């Protein structure tokens, strides 16, 4: 197991016990999702910028993407209210 997956697994376990994170999240899949959110955006930013008509590597756009990505992951792991 990769060290980062082990860290995520421990974090998920502690969050489940506290009732903060929902049960049954696979740390491998969570890691892949986090990596995908960053990799796809950056590796395709030139093409996406042309298609969408906005410069995705501009500091404000990058900040928007990282904030949106963090919110997506938080909503994915959060336990139901």
mmCIF file of the N, C-alpha and C atoms, coordinates in Angstrom:
data_MODEL
# 
_entry.id   MODEL 
# 
loop_
_atom_site.group_PDB 
_atom_site.id 
_atom_site.type_symbol 
_atom_site.label_atom_id 
_atom_site.label_alt_id 
_atom_site.label_comp_id 
_atom_site.label_asym_id 
_atom_site.label_entity_id 
_atom_site.label_seq_id 
_atom_site.pdbx_PDB_ins_code 
_atom_site.Cartn_x 
_atom_site.Cartn_y 
_atom_site.Cartn_z 
_atom_site.occupancy 
_atom_site.B_iso_or_equiv 
_atom_site.pdbx_formal_charge 
_atom_site.auth_seq_id 
_atom_site.auth_comp_id 
_atom_site.auth_asym_id 
_atom_site.auth_atom_id 
_atom_site.pdbx_PDB_model_num 
ATOM 1   N N  . UNK A 1 1  ? 0.846   -1.182 0.000   1.00 0.00 ? 1  UNK A N  1 
ATOM 2   C CA . UNK A 1 1  ? 0.000   0.000  0.000   1.00 0.00 ? 1  UNK A CA 1 
ATOM 3   C C  . UNK A 1 1  ? 0.888   1.241  0.000   1.00 0.00 ? 1  UNK A C  1 
ATOM 4   N N  . UNK A 1 2  ? 0.529   2.186  -0.831  1.00 0.00 ? 2  UNK A N  1 
ATOM 5   C CA . UNK A 1 2  ? 1.266   3.448  -0.890  1.00 0.00 ? 2  UNK A CA 1 
ATOM 6   C C  . UNK A 1 2  ? 1.073   4.206  0.415   1.00 0.00 ? 2  UNK A C  1 
ATOM 7   N N  . UNK A 1 3  ? 2.113   4.878  0.896   1.00 0.00 ? 3  UNK A N  1 
ATOM 8   C CA . UNK A 1 3  ? 1.992   5.621  2.164   1.00 0.00 ? 3  UNK A CA 1 
ATOM 9   C C  . UNK A 1 3  ? 0.826   6.608  2.192   1.00 0.00 ? 3  UNK A C  1 
ATOM 10  N N  . UNK A 1 4  ? 0.578   7.303  1.098   1.00 0.00 ? 4  UNK A N  1 
ATOM 11  C CA . UNK A 1 4  ? -0.509  8.285  1.078   1.00 0.00 ? 4  UNK A CA 1 
ATOM 12  C C  . UNK A 1 4  ? -1.861  7.597  1.238   1.00 0.00 ? 4  UNK A C  1 
ATOM 13  N N  . UNK A 1 5  ? -2.015  6.418  0.668   1.00 0.00 ? 5  UNK A N  1 
ATOM 14  C CA . UNK A 1 5  ? -3.274  5.673  0.809   1.00 0.00 ? 5  UNK A CA 1 
ATOM 15  C C  . UNK A 1 5  ? -3.442  5.217  2.258   1.00 0.00 ? 5  UNK A C  1 
ATOM 16  N N  . UNK A 1 6  ? -2.341  4.829  2.891   1.00 0.00 ? 6  UNK A N  1 
ATOM 17  C CA . UNK A 1 6  ? -2.406  4.469  4.307   1.00 0.00 ? 6  UNK A CA 1 
ATOM 18  C C  . UNK A 1 6  ? -2.807  5.649  5.176   1.00 0.00 ? 6  UNK A C  1 
ATOM 19  N N  . UNK A 1 7  ? -2.274  6.817  4.864   1.00 0.00 ? 7  UNK A N  1 
ATOM 20  C CA . UNK A 1 7  ? -2.646  8.027  5.613   1.00 0.00 ? 7  UNK A CA 1 
ATOM 21  C C  . UNK A 1 7  ? -4.129  8.354  5.418   1.00 0.00 ? 7  UNK A C  1 
ATOM 22  N N  . UNK A 1 8  ? -4.595  8.264  4.178   1.00 0.00 ? 8  UNK A N  1 
ATOM 23  C CA . UNK A 1 8  ? -6.011  8.525  3.905   1.00 0.00 ? 8  UNK A CA 1 
ATOM 24  C C  . UNK A 1 8  ? -6.897  7.500  4.618   1.00 0.00 ? 8  UNK A C  1 
ATOM 25  N N  . UNK A 1 9  ? -6.466  6.239  4.626   1.00 0.00 ? 9  UNK A N  1 
ATOM 26  C CA . UNK A 1 9  ? -7.230  5.197  5.300   1.00 0.00 ? 9  UNK A CA 1 
ATOM 27  C C  . UNK A 1 9  ? -7.374  5.486  6.789   1.00 0.00 ? 9  UNK A C  1 
ATOM 28  N N  . UNK A 1 10 ? -6.283  5.907  7.419   1.00 0.00 ? 10 UNK A N  1 
ATOM 29  C CA . UNK A 1 10 ? -6.339  6.264  8.834   1.00 0.00 ? 10 UNK A CA 1 
ATOM 30  C C  . UNK A 1 10 ? -7.229  7.463  9.083   1.00 0.00 ? 10 UNK A C  1 
ATOM 31  N N  . UNK A 1 11 ? -7.132  8.446  8.238   1.00 0.00 ? 11 UNK A N  1 
ATOM 32  C CA . UNK A 1 11 ? -7.965  9.641  8.359   1.00 0.00 ? 11 UNK A CA 1 
ATOM 33  C C  . UNK A 1 11 ? -9.446  9.289  8.205   1.00 0.00 ? 11 UNK A C  1 
ATOM 34  N N  . UNK A 1 12 ? -9.749  8.460  7.218   1.00 0.00 ? 12 UNK A N  1 
ATOM 35  C CA . UNK A 1 12 ? -11.135 8.041  7.011   1.00 0.00 ? 12 UNK A CA 1 
ATOM 36  C C  . UNK A 1 12 ? -11.661 7.254  8.212   1.00 0.00 ? 12 UNK A C  1 
ATOM 37  N N  . UNK A 1 13 ? -10.843 6.381  8.738   1.00 0.00 ? 13 UNK A N  1 
ATOM 38  C CA . UNK A 1 13 ? -11.244 5.575  9.894   1.00 0.00 ? 13 UNK A CA 1 
ATOM 39  C C  . UNK A 1 13 ? -11.543 6.458  11.108  1.00 0.00 ? 13 UNK A C  1 
ATOM 40  N N  . UNK A 1 14 ? -10.662 7.404  11.370  1.00 0.00 ? 14 UNK A N  1 
ATOM 41  C CA . UNK A 1 14 ? -10.893 8.323  12.507  1.00 0.00 ? 14 UNK A CA 1 
ATOM 42  C C  . UNK A 1 14 ? -12.146 9.165  12.277  1.00 0.00 ? 14 UNK A C  1 
ATOM 43  N N  . UNK A 1 15 ? -12.343 9.620  11.052  1.00 0.00 ? 15 UNK A N  1 
ATOM 44  C CA . UNK A 1 15 ? -13.520 10.423 10.739  1.00 0.00 ? 15 UNK A CA 1 
ATOM 45  C C  . UNK A 1 15 ? -14.809 9.626  10.846  1.00 0.00 ? 15 UNK A C  1 
ATOM 46  N N  . UNK A 1 16 ? -14.767 8.353  10.454  1.00 0.00 ? 16 UNK A N  1 
ATOM 47  C CA . UNK A 1 16 ? -15.940 7.477  10.600  1.00 0.00 ? 16 UNK A CA 1 
ATOM 48  C C  . UNK A 1 16 ? -16.298 7.316  12.075  1.00 0.00 ? 16 UNK A C  1 
ATOM 49  N N  . UNK A 1 17 ? -15.300 7.054  12.903  1.00 0.00 ? 17 UNK A N  1 
ATOM 50  C CA . UNK A 1 17 ? -15.535 6.853  14.340  1.00 0.00 ? 17 UNK A CA 1 
ATOM 51  C C  . UNK A 1 17 ? -16.134 8.088  14.990  1.00 0.00 ? 17 UNK A C  1 
ATOM 52  N N  . UNK A 1 18 ? -15.753 9.249  14.529  1.00 0.00 ? 18 UNK A N  1 
ATOM 53  C CA . UNK A 1 18 ? -16.281 10.502 15.082  1.00 0.00 ? 18 UNK A CA 1 
ATOM 54  C C  . UNK A 1 18 ? -17.627 10.882 14.464  1.00 0.00 ? 18 UNK A C  1 
ATOM 55  N N  . UNK A 1 19 ? -18.034 10.162 13.425  1.00 0.00 ? 19 UNK A N  1 
ATOM 56  C CA . UNK A 1 19 ? -19.294 10.466 12.767  1.00 0.00 ? 19 UNK A CA 1 
ATOM 57  C C  . UNK A 1 19 ? -19.206 11.617 11.791  1.00 0.00 ? 19 UNK A C  1 
ATOM 58  N N  . UNK A 1 20 ? -17.993 12.016 11.451  1.00 0.00 ? 20 UNK A N  1 
ATOM 59  C CA . UNK A 1 20 ? -17.776 13.134 10.531  1.00 0.00 ? 20 UNK A CA 1 
ATOM 60  C C  . UNK A 1 20 ? -17.788 12.654 9.077   1.00 0.00 ? 20 UNK A C  1 
ATOM 61  N N  . UNK A 1 21 ? -17.222 11.479 8.827   1.00 0.00 ? 21 UNK A N  1 
ATOM 62  C CA . UNK A 1 21 ? -17.160 10.911 7.482   1.00 0.00 ? 21 UNK A CA 1 
ATOM 63  C C  . UNK A 1 21 ? -18.118 9.740  7.380   1.00 0.00 ? 21 UNK A C  1 
ATOM 64  N N  . UNK A 1 22 ? -18.666 9.550  6.203   1.00 0.00 ? 22 UNK A N  1 
ATOM 65  C CA . UNK A 1 22 ? -19.556 8.412  5.981   1.00 0.00 ? 22 UNK A CA 1 
ATOM 66  C C  . UNK A 1 22 ? -18.743 7.119  5.928   1.00 0.00 ? 22 UNK A C  1 
ATOM 67  N N  . UNK A 1 23 ? -19.398 6.037  6.149   1.00 0.00 ? 23 UNK A N  1 
ATOM 68  C CA . UNK A 1 23 ? -18.738 4.729  6.152   1.00 0.00 ? 23 UNK A CA 1 
ATOM 69  C C  . UNK A 1 23 ? -18.542 4.200  4.735   1.00 0.00 ? 23 UNK A C  1 
ATOM 70  N N  . UNK A 1 24 ? -17.534 3.327  4.603   1.00 0.00 ? 24 UNK A N  1 
ATOM 71  C CA . UNK A 1 24 ? -17.362 2.572  3.377   1.00 0.00 ? 24 UNK A CA 1 
ATOM 72  C C  . UNK A 1 24 ? -16.593 3.230  2.257   1.00 0.00 ? 24 UNK A C  1 
ATOM 73  N N  . UNK A 1 25 ? -15.881 4.300  2.549   1.00 0.00 ? 25 UNK A N  1 
ATOM 74  C CA . UNK A 1 25 ? -15.090 4.955  1.504   1.00 0.00 ? 25 UNK A CA 1 
ATOM 75  C C  . UNK A 1 25 ? -13.776 4.196  1.343   1.00 0.00 ? 25 UNK A C  1 
ATOM 76  N N  . UNK A 1 26 ? -13.482 3.805  0.138   1.00 0.00 ? 26 UNK A N  1 
ATOM 77  C CA . UNK A 1 26 ? -12.227 3.110  -0.164  1.00 0.00 ? 26 UNK A CA 1 
ATOM 78  C C  . UNK A 1 26 ? -11.124 4.160  -0.289  1.00 0.00 ? 26 UNK A C  1 
ATOM 79  N N  . UNK A 1 27 ? -10.077 4.090  0.539   1.00 0.00 ? 27 UNK A N  1 
ATOM 80  C CA . UNK A 1 27 ? -9.020  5.096  0.467   1.00 0.00 ? 27 UNK A CA 1 
ATOM 81  C C  . UNK A 1 27 ? -8.300  5.124  -0.881  1.00 0.00 ? 27 UNK A C  1 
ATOM 82  N N  . UNK A 1 28 ? -8.233  3.978  -1.559  1.00 0.00 ? 28 UNK A N  1 
ATOM 83  C CA . UNK A 1 28 ? -7.622  3.950  -2.892  1.00 0.00 ? 28 UNK A CA 1 
ATOM 84  C C  . UNK A 1 28 ? -8.442  4.781  -3.875  1.00 0.00 ? 28 UNK A C  1 
ATOM 85  N N  . UNK A 1 29 ? -9.764  4.600  -3.843  1.00 0.00 ? 29 UNK A N  1 
ATOM 86  C CA . UNK A 1 29 ? -10.643 5.345  -4.738  1.00 0.00 ? 29 UNK A CA 1 
ATOM 87  C C  . UNK A 1 29 ? -10.647 6.836  -4.403  1.00 0.00 ? 29 UNK A C  1 
ATOM 88  N N  . UNK A 1 30 ? -10.590 7.157  -3.121  1.00 0.00 ? 30 UNK A N  1 
ATOM 89  C CA . UNK A 1 30 ? -10.522 8.561  -2.726  1.00 0.00 ? 30 UNK A CA 1 
ATOM 90  C C  . UNK A 1 30 ? -9.242  9.199  -3.254  1.00 0.00 ? 30 UNK A C  1 
ATOM 91  N N  . UNK A 1 31 ? -8.134  8.499  -3.119  1.00 0.00 ? 31 UNK A N  1 
ATOM 92  C CA . UNK A 1 31 ? -6.862  9.014  -3.626  1.00 0.00 ? 31 UNK A CA 1 
ATOM 93  C C  . UNK A 1 31 ? -6.925  9.249  -5.135  1.00 0.00 ? 31 UNK A C  1 
ATOM 94  N N  . UNK A 1 32 ? -7.495  8.278  -5.861  1.00 0.00 ? 32 UNK A N  1 
ATOM 95  C CA . UNK A 1 32 ? -7.613  8.418  -7.312  1.00 0.00 ? 32 UNK A CA 1 
ATOM 96  C C  . UNK A 1 32 ? -8.463  9.639  -7.662  1.00 0.00 ? 32 UNK A C  1 
ATOM 97  N N  . UNK A 1 33 ? -9.559  9.835  -6.938  1.00 0.00 ? 33 UNK A N  1 
ATOM 98  C CA . UNK A 1 33 ? -10.441 10.976 -7.208  1.00 0.00 ? 33 UNK A CA 1 
ATOM 99  C C  . UNK A 1 33 ? -9.718  12.300 -6.967  1.00 0.00 ? 33 UNK A C  1 
ATOM 100 N N  . UNK A 1 34 ? -8.986  12.388 -5.859  1.00 0.00 ? 34 UNK A N  1 
ATOM 101 C CA . UNK A 1 34 ? -8.243  13.615 -5.559  1.00 0.00 ? 34 UNK A CA 1 
ATOM 102 C C  . UNK A 1 34 ? -7.190  13.880 -6.631  1.00 0.00 ? 34 UNK A C  1 
ATOM 103 N N  . UNK A 1 35 ? -6.448  12.843 -6.992  1.00 0.00 ? 35 UNK A N  1 
ATOM 104 C CA . UNK A 1 35 ? -5.413  12.996 -8.020  1.00 0.00 ? 35 UNK A CA 1 
ATOM 105 C C  . UNK A 1 35 ? -6.025  13.386 -9.362  1.00 0.00 ? 35 UNK A C  1 
ATOM 106 N N  . UNK A 1 36 ? -7.158  12.788 -9.696  1.00 0.00 ? 36 UNK A N  1 
ATOM 107 C CA . UNK A 1 36 ? -7.801  13.065 -10.980 1.00 0.00 ? 36 UNK A CA 1 
ATOM 108 C C  . UNK A 1 36 ? -8.256  14.516 -11.080 1.00 0.00 ? 36 UNK A C  1 
ATOM 109 N N  . UNK A 1 37 ? -8.780  15.050 -9.986  1.00 0.00 ? 37 UNK A N  1 
ATOM 110 C CA . UNK A 1 37 ? -9.241  16.441 -10.012 1.00 0.00 ? 37 UNK A CA 1 
ATOM 111 C C  . UNK A 1 37 ? -8.103  17.408 -10.347 1.00 0.00 ? 37 UNK A C  1 
ATOM 112 N N  . UNK A 1 38 ? -6.931  17.131 -9.848  1.00 0.00 ? 38 UNK A N  1 
ATOM 113 C CA . UNK A 1 38 ? -5.792  17.993 -10.140 1.00 0.00 ? 38 UNK A CA 1 
ATOM 114 C C  . UNK A 1 38 ? -5.161  17.699 -11.493 1.00 0.00 ? 38 UNK A C  1 
ATOM 115 N N  . UNK A 1 39 ? -4.946  16.415 -11.767 1.00 0.00 ? 39 UNK A N  1 
ATOM 116 C CA . UNK A 1 39 ? -4.233  16.038 -12.979 1.00 0.00 ? 39 UNK A CA 1 
ATOM 117 C C  . UNK A 1 39 ? -4.985  16.431 -14.242 1.00 0.00 ? 39 UNK A C  1 
ATOM 118 N N  . UNK A 1 40 ? -6.265  16.087 -14.308 1.00 0.00 ? 40 UNK A N  1 
ATOM 119 C CA . UNK A 1 40 ? -7.030  16.374 -15.519 1.00 0.00 ? 40 UNK A CA 1 
ATOM 120 C C  . UNK A 1 40 ? -7.042  17.868 -15.821 1.00 0.00 ? 40 UNK A C  1 
ATOM 121 N N  . UNK A 1 41 ? -7.298  18.654 -14.795 1.00 0.00 ? 41 UNK A N  1 
ATOM 122 C CA . UNK A 1 41 ? -7.367  20.105 -14.968 1.00 0.00 ? 41 UNK A CA 1 
ATOM 123 C C  . UNK A 1 41 ? -6.053  20.657 -15.504 1.00 0.00 ? 41 UNK A C  1 
ATOM 124 N N  . UNK A 1 42 ? -4.952  20.282 -14.861 1.00 0.00 ? 42 UNK A N  1 
ATOM 125 C CA . UNK A 1 42 ? -3.652  20.834 -15.261 1.00 0.00 ? 42 UNK A CA 1 
ATOM 126 C C  . UNK A 1 42 ? -3.164  20.278 -16.595 1.00 0.00 ? 42 UNK A C  1 
ATOM 127 N N  . UNK A 1 43 ? -3.316  18.971 -16.804 1.00 0.00 ? 43 UNK A N  1 
ATOM 128 C CA . UNK A 1 43 ? -2.781  18.379 -18.026 1.00 0.00 ? 43 UNK A CA 1 
ATOM 129 C C  . UNK A 1 43 ? -3.579  18.773 -19.272 1.00 0.00 ? 43 UNK A C  1 
ATOM 130 N N  . UNK A 1 44 ? -4.814  19.175 -19.087 1.00 0.00 ? 44 UNK A N  1 
ATOM 131 C CA . UNK A 1 44 ? -5.659  19.561 -20.218 1.00 0.00 ? 44 UNK A CA 1 
ATOM 132 C C  . UNK A 1 44 ? -5.975  21.051 -20.238 1.00 0.00 ? 44 UNK A C  1 
ATOM 133 N N  . UNK A 1 45 ? -5.267  21.826 -19.454 1.00 0.00 ? 45 UNK A N  1 
ATOM 134 C CA . UNK A 1 45 ? -5.615  23.241 -19.306 1.00 0.00 ? 45 UNK A CA 1 
ATOM 135 C C  . UNK A 1 45 ? -5.493  24.030 -20.611 1.00 0.00 ? 45 UNK A C  1 
ATOM 136 N N  . UNK A 1 46 ? -4.536  23.711 -21.449 1.00 0.00 ? 46 UNK A N  1 
ATOM 137 C CA . UNK A 1 46 ? -4.402  24.454 -22.709 1.00 0.00 ? 46 UNK A CA 1 
ATOM 138 C C  . UNK A 1 46 ? -5.608  24.210 -23.614 1.00 0.00 ? 46 UNK A C  1 
ATOM 139 N N  . UNK A 1 47 ? -5.963  22.953 -23.795 1.00 0.00 ? 47 UNK A N  1 
ATOM 140 C CA . UNK A 1 47 ? -7.108  22.609 -24.633 1.00 0.00 ? 47 UNK A CA 1 
ATOM 141 C C  . UNK A 1 47 ? -8.406  23.135 -24.034 1.00 0.00 ? 47 UNK A C  1 
ATOM 142 N N  . UNK A 1 48 ? -8.592  22.910 -22.727 1.00 0.00 ? 48 UNK A N  1 
ATOM 143 C CA . UNK A 1 48 ? -9.813  23.379 -22.072 1.00 0.00 ? 48 UNK A CA 1 
ATOM 144 C C  . UNK A 1 48 ? -9.919  24.898 -22.102 1.00 0.00 ? 48 UNK A C  1 
ATOM 145 N N  . UNK A 1 49 ? -8.793  25.582 -21.972 1.00 0.00 ? 49 UNK A N  1 
ATOM 146 C CA . UNK A 1 49 ? -8.810  27.044 -22.041 1.00 0.00 ? 49 UNK A CA 1 
ATOM 147 C C  . UNK A 1 49 ? -9.310  27.508 -23.405 1.00 0.00 ? 49 UNK A C  1 
ATOM 148 N N  . UNK A 1 50 ? -8.847  26.845 -24.460 1.00 0.00 ? 50 UNK A N  1 
ATOM 149 C CA . UNK A 1 50 ? -9.278  27.211 -25.817 1.00 0.00 ? 50 UNK A CA 1 
ATOM 150 C C  . UNK A 1 50 ? -10.756 26.894 -26.026 1.00 0.00 ? 50 UNK A C  1 
ATOM 151 N N  . UNK A 1 51 ? -11.184 25.745 -25.582 1.00 0.00 ? 51 UNK A N  1 
ATOM 152 C CA . UNK A 1 51 ? -12.578 25.327 -25.768 1.00 0.00 ? 51 UNK A CA 1 
ATOM 153 C C  . UNK A 1 51 ? -13.530 26.196 -24.948 1.00 0.00 ? 51 UNK A C  1 
ATOM 154 N N  . UNK A 1 52 ? -13.154 26.482 -23.719 1.00 0.00 ? 52 UNK A N  1 
ATOM 155 C CA . UNK A 1 52 ? -14.029 27.231 -22.820 1.00 0.00 ? 52 UNK A CA 1 
ATOM 156 C C  . UNK A 1 52 ? -13.878 28.743 -22.931 1.00 0.00 ? 52 UNK A C  1 
ATOM 157 N N  . UNK A 1 53 ? -12.817 29.188 -23.626 1.00 0.00 ? 53 UNK A N  1 
ATOM 158 C CA . UNK A 1 53 ? -12.605 30.621 -23.811 1.00 0.00 ? 53 UNK A CA 1 
ATOM 159 C C  . UNK A 1 53 ? -12.208 31.346 -22.540 1.00 0.00 ? 53 UNK A C  1 
ATOM 160 N N  . UNK A 1 54 ? -11.487 30.656 -21.667 1.00 0.00 ? 54 UNK A N  1 
ATOM 161 C CA . UNK A 1 54 ? -10.994 31.291 -20.444 1.00 0.00 ? 54 UNK A CA 1 
ATOM 162 C C  . UNK A 1 54 ? -9.664  30.659 -20.058 1.00 0.00 ? 54 UNK A C  1 
ATOM 163 N N  . UNK A 1 55 ? -8.779  31.465 -19.538 1.00 0.00 ? 55 UNK A N  1 
ATOM 164 C CA . UNK A 1 55 ? -7.430  30.997 -19.194 1.00 0.00 ? 55 UNK A CA 1 
ATOM 165 C C  . UNK A 1 55 ? -7.470  30.264 -17.862 1.00 0.00 ? 55 UNK A C  1 
ATOM 166 N N  . UNK A 1 56 ? -7.416  28.926 -17.927 1.00 0.00 ? 56 UNK A N  1 
ATOM 167 C CA . UNK A 1 56 ? -7.558  28.122 -16.724 1.00 0.00 ? 56 UNK A CA 1 
ATOM 168 C C  . UNK A 1 56 ? -6.337  28.151 -15.806 1.00 0.00 ? 56 UNK A C  1 
ATOM 169 N N  . UNK A 1 57 ? -5.210  28.573 -16.327 1.00 0.00 ? 57 UNK A N  1 
ATOM 170 C CA . UNK A 1 57 ? -4.019  28.642 -15.472 1.00 0.00 ? 57 UNK A CA 1 
ATOM 171 C C  . UNK A 1 57 ? -3.827  30.011 -14.824 1.00 0.00 ? 57 UNK A C  1 
ATOM 172 N N  . UNK A 1 58 ? -4.746  30.913 -15.046 1.00 0.00 ? 58 UNK A N  1 
ATOM 173 C CA . UNK A 1 58 ? -4.684  32.210 -14.369 1.00 0.00 ? 58 UNK A CA 1 
ATOM 174 C C  . UNK A 1 58 ? -4.837  31.958 -12.862 1.00 0.00 ? 58 UNK A C  1 
ATOM 175 N N  . UNK A 1 59 ? -4.118  32.707 -12.041 1.00 0.00 ? 59 UNK A N  1 
ATOM 176 C CA . UNK A 1 59 ? -4.167  32.466 -10.593 1.00 0.00 ? 59 UNK A CA 1 
ATOM 177 C C  . UNK A 1 59 ? -5.580  32.413 -10.014 1.00 0.00 ? 59 UNK A C  1 
ATOM 178 N N  . UNK A 1 60 ? -6.458  33.278 -10.447 1.00 0.00 ? 60 UNK A N  1 
ATOM 179 C CA . UNK A 1 60 ? -7.823  33.261 -9.898  1.00 0.00 ? 60 UNK A CA 1 
ATOM 180 C C  . UNK A 1 60 ? -8.576  32.003 -10.324 1.00 0.00 ? 60 UNK A C  1 
ATOM 181 N N  . UNK A 1 61 ? -8.366  31.550 -11.559 1.00 0.00 ? 61 UNK A N  1 
ATOM 182 C CA . UNK A 1 61 ? -9.021  30.327 -12.036 1.00 0.00 ? 61 UNK A CA 1 
ATOM 183 C C  . UNK A 1 61 ? -8.491  29.095 -11.299 1.00 0.00 ? 61 UNK A C  1 
ATOM 184 N N  . UNK A 1 62 ? -7.180  29.054 -11.092 1.00 0.00 ? 62 UNK A N  1 
ATOM 185 C CA . UNK A 1 62 ? -6.599  27.944 -10.341 1.00 0.00 ? 62 UNK A CA 1 
ATOM 186 C C  . UNK A 1 62 ? -7.167  27.898 -8.927  1.00 0.00 ? 62 UNK A C  1 
ATOM 187 N N  . UNK A 1 63 ? -7.250  29.047 -8.299  1.00 0.00 ? 63 UNK A N  1 
ATOM 188 C CA . UNK A 1 63 ? -7.799  29.112 -6.949  1.00 0.00 ? 63 UNK A CA 1 
ATOM 189 C C  . UNK A 1 63 ? -9.249  28.639 -6.935  1.00 0.00 ? 63 UNK A C  1 
ATOM 190 N N  . UNK A 1 64 ? -10.036 29.057 -7.925  1.00 0.00 ? 64 UNK A N  1 
ATOM 191 C CA . UNK A 1 64 ? -11.429 28.601 -8.021  1.00 0.00 ? 64 UNK A CA 1 
ATOM 192 C C  . UNK A 1 64 ? -11.502 27.087 -8.167  1.00 0.00 ? 64 UNK A C  1 
ATOM 193 N N  . UNK A 1 65 ? -10.612 26.539 -8.996  1.00 0.00 ? 65 UNK A N  1 
ATOM 194 C CA . UNK A 1 65 ? -10.623 25.091 -9.212  1.00 0.00 ? 65 UNK A CA 1 
ATOM 195 C C  . UNK A 1 65 ? -10.259 24.346 -7.935  1.00 0.00 ? 65 UNK A C  1 
ATOM 196 N N  . UNK A 1 66 ? -9.224  24.787 -7.236  1.00 0.00 ? 66 UNK A N  1 
ATOM 197 C CA . UNK A 1 66 ? -8.804  24.085 -6.009  1.00 0.00 ? 66 UNK A CA 1 
ATOM 198 C C  . UNK A 1 66 ? -9.890  24.164 -4.944  1.00 0.00 ? 66 UNK A C  1 
ATOM 199 N N  . UNK A 1 67 ? -10.561 25.307 -4.850  1.00 0.00 ? 67 UNK A N  1 
ATOM 200 C CA . UNK A 1 67 ? -11.661 25.440 -3.879  1.00 0.00 ? 67 UNK A CA 1 
ATOM 201 C C  . UNK A 1 67 ? -12.833 24.530 -4.245  1.00 0.00 ? 67 UNK A C  1 
ATOM 202 N N  . UNK A 1 68 ? -13.184 24.499 -5.519  1.00 0.00 ? 68 UNK A N  1 
ATOM 203 C CA . UNK A 1 68 ? -14.284 23.638 -5.966  1.00 0.00 ? 68 UNK A CA 1 
ATOM 204 C C  . UNK A 1 68 ? -13.926 22.160 -5.764  1.00 0.00 ? 68 UNK A C  1 
ATOM 205 N N  . UNK A 1 69 ? -12.690 21.807 -6.051  1.00 0.00 ? 69 UNK A N  1 
ATOM 206 C CA . UNK A 1 69 ? -12.239 20.425 -5.870  1.00 0.00 ? 69 UNK A CA 1 
ATOM 207 C C  . UNK A 1 69 ? -12.308 20.024 -4.400  1.00 0.00 ? 69 UNK A C  1 
ATOM 208 N N  . UNK A 1 70 ? -11.853 20.905 -3.528  1.00 0.00 ? 70 UNK A N  1 
ATOM 209 C CA . UNK A 1 70 ? -11.900 20.625 -2.087  1.00 0.00 ? 70 UNK A CA 1 
ATOM 210 C C  . UNK A 1 70 ? -13.347 20.437 -1.633  1.00 0.00 ? 70 UNK A C  1 
ATOM 211 N N  . UNK A 1 71 ? -14.248 21.267 -2.135  1.00 0.00 ? 71 UNK A N  1 
ATOM 212 C CA . UNK A 1 71 ? -15.655 21.140 -1.761  1.00 0.00 ? 71 UNK A CA 1 
ATOM 213 C C  . UNK A 1 71 ? -16.238 19.820 -2.258  1.00 0.00 ? 71 UNK A C  1 
ATOM 214 N N  . UNK A 1 72 ? -15.877 19.406 -3.478  1.00 0.00 ? 72 UNK A N  1 
ATOM 215 C CA . UNK A 1 72 ? -16.370 18.131 -4.007  1.00 0.00 ? 72 UNK A CA 1 
ATOM 216 C C  . UNK A 1 72 ? -15.929 16.968 -3.122  1.00 0.00 ? 72 UNK A C  1 
ATOM 217 N N  . UNK A 1 73 ? -14.658 16.961 -2.752  1.00 0.00 ? 73 UNK A N  1 
ATOM 218 C CA . UNK A 1 73 ? -14.139 15.877 -1.921  1.00 0.00 ? 73 UNK A CA 1 
ATOM 219 C C  . UNK A 1 73 ? -14.787 15.911 -0.537  1.00 0.00 ? 73 UNK A C  1 
ATOM 220 N N  . UNK A 1 74 ? -14.933 17.099 0.033   1.00 0.00 ? 74 UNK A N  1 
ATOM 221 C CA . UNK A 1 74 ? -15.569 17.210 1.347   1.00 0.00 ? 74 UNK A CA 1 
ATOM 222 C C  . UNK A 1 74 ? -17.005 16.693 1.306   1.00 0.00 ? 74 UNK A C  1 
ATOM 223 N N  . UNK A 1 75 ? -17.735 17.031 0.258   1.00 0.00 ? 75 UNK A N  1 
ATOM 224 C CA . UNK A 1 75 ? -19.120 16.553 0.144   1.00 0.00 ? 75 UNK A CA 1 
ATOM 225 C C  . UNK A 1 75 ? -19.163 15.052 -0.061  1.00 0.00 ? 75 UNK A C  1 
ATOM 226 N N  . UNK A 1 76 ? -18.180 14.494 -0.728  1.00 0.00 ? 76 UNK A N  1 
ATOM 227 C CA . UNK A 1 76 ? -18.115 13.058 -0.964  1.00 0.00 ? 76 UNK A CA 1 
ATOM 228 C C  . UNK A 1 76 ? -17.889 12.294 0.339   1.00 0.00 ? 76 UNK A C  1 
ATOM 229 N N  . UNK A 1 77 ? -17.030 12.781 1.202   1.00 0.00 ? 77 UNK A N  1 
ATOM 230 C CA . UNK A 1 77 ? -16.685 12.039 2.422   1.00 0.00 ? 77 UNK A CA 1 
ATOM 231 C C  . UNK A 1 77 ? -17.595 12.346 3.602   1.00 0.00 ? 77 UNK A C  1 
ATOM 232 N N  . UNK A 1 78 ? -18.265 13.477 3.574   1.00 0.00 ? 78 UNK A N  1 
ATOM 233 C CA . UNK A 1 78 ? -19.066 13.934 4.729   1.00 0.00 ? 78 UNK A CA 1 
ATOM 234 C C  . UNK A 1 78 ? -20.214 12.974 5.040   1.00 0.00 ? 78 UNK A C  1 
ATOM 235 N N  . UNK A 1 79 ? -20.395 12.713 6.334   1.00 0.00 ? 79 UNK A N  1 
ATOM 236 C CA . UNK A 1 79 ? -21.512 11.898 6.784   1.00 0.00 ? 79 UNK A CA 1 
ATOM 237 C C  . UNK A 1 79 ? -22.808 12.660 6.592   1.00 0.00 ? 79 UNK A C  1 
ATOM 238 N N  . UNK A 1 80 ? -23.886 11.944 6.376   1.00 0.00 ? 80 UNK A N  1 
ATOM 239 C CA . UNK A 1 80 ? -25.196 12.577 6.222   1.00 0.00 ? 80 UNK A CA 1 
ATOM 240 C C  . UNK A 1 80 ? -25.578 13.274 7.510   1.00 0.00 ? 80 UNK A C  1 
ATOM 241 N N  . UNK A 1 81 ? -26.224 14.409 7.363   1.00 0.00 ? 81 UNK A N  1 
ATOM 242 C CA . UNK A 1 81 ? -26.628 15.193 8.547   1.00 0.00 ? 81 UNK A CA 1 
ATOM 243 C C  . UNK A 1 81 ? -27.792 14.538 9.257   1.00 0.00 ? 81 UNK A C  1 
# 
